[in-house]
């Protein structure tokens, strides 16, 4: 098995705890579903948010969903002028036999503008 990185991104409309947790849960669930990832194959998950999202750690959604034995980390993205606001991203490290070409990166909601080519694949 190799370790592969799986990316995903989504957006929220307001900086609220509930919206951050709902968006993180939705994105995490969709990455797992689309890539048929067994829980025990996940090595770690890095959650990032743009600096305008501060109401909650997105990793809390993973903990609430039972991801208690996986290394989780929350960070802020660089504050680049003109970048997509209120964006939450995931980088999941997974032990898999899938090729890089078979990995499905997931872009939801307003984050589809970041990678329209991959957003179409994930639908």
N, C-alpha and C positions, 0 to 999 in steps of 0.2 A: 504494500500500500504506500501511496505517496501522500504528503500533506499538500492540500490545495487551499487556496484562498477563495472565498465566495463573497462577492460584494453585493450590497444592496443599499438603497436610499429611499427616503420618503420625506414628506413635509407635514407640518402641523399648521393650523391657522392661528393659534394663540399659544403663548408661553404659559401653559397650565399643566399641572401634574397629570390630570386625567388624559389630556390630549397626547402628552409625551408617552405615557404608558400605553395607551391604545395604539398609537402609531408604531411604537417599538414592538409590541406584541404582534401586530398585524404583519409587520415586515419580517420578523423572526419566523413566524409561522409559515409565511409564504416561501421563504428561502428553504426551510426544512421540507415543506411539501413538494416544491418544484424539483428539488434535488434528491428526494427520497433519502434523507439523511437519518441514519440511526443515531439516537442520542449518544450512545457510547463511542461514536466515531468523531465527536466534536472535541477538538483539543482546546480551543479558546475562542472567545468572541470579544472583539473590540467594538465598542459603541462610540460614535462621535456625534457631537451636535455643533451647530453653528453657535457663536457666542451669545446669540439672542435667546437661546433656550437654556434656562437655568432653574426651572421650577422643580425638576426631579432628575435623578439619574436614570437613563433609559434601561440600564441593566436590572433595575428593580423589577421590570416587567418579566425578564427572564427568570429571575429568582422566584417570582410569584407563580410562574408556569412550571416550576419544578427543576430548573437548571441550577441545582445547588452544588453539584460536583464538577462544574466546568469553570475554568478560569475566565472571569469577566473583567473588563476594564472600560471606564468611561473617560473620554477626553473631549476637548474642544478642537474644532477645525480651525485652521488659520483664518483670520479675519481679512479676506481679500476683497478689496472694493469691487462691487458689482456682482459678487457671488450670490448664489441662491440663498435667501433668508429662511429661517425656521426649518432648517434641513437636519434630518437625523440619518446617520449612516451606520452600516454594520459591515465589519470585516470578520468573517467566520473562518477559522482554520479547521479543516476537516481532513481526517484520514480516509482516503477513498481510492478505489481502483479506477474511477472515472478519468477520462482524459480531460485535459484543459478545455478542449472543444465541446465536451459534453456537460460542462458546468453551466448552470443557468444563474446568471446574475439578475437580481430583481430590483426594478425601479418602479415605485408606486407614486400615486398622487402627483403633486407638482414636481417631483424629482425626475419624472420621465424626460424633462428637458435636458437633464445632464447627460443622458445616454439614450437618445431616441432609438438607436440601433438595437440596444439590448432591451429596452422597454417593450419593443414589439415582440421580441422572443419570449418574454416572460408572461405574455397574455395568453 
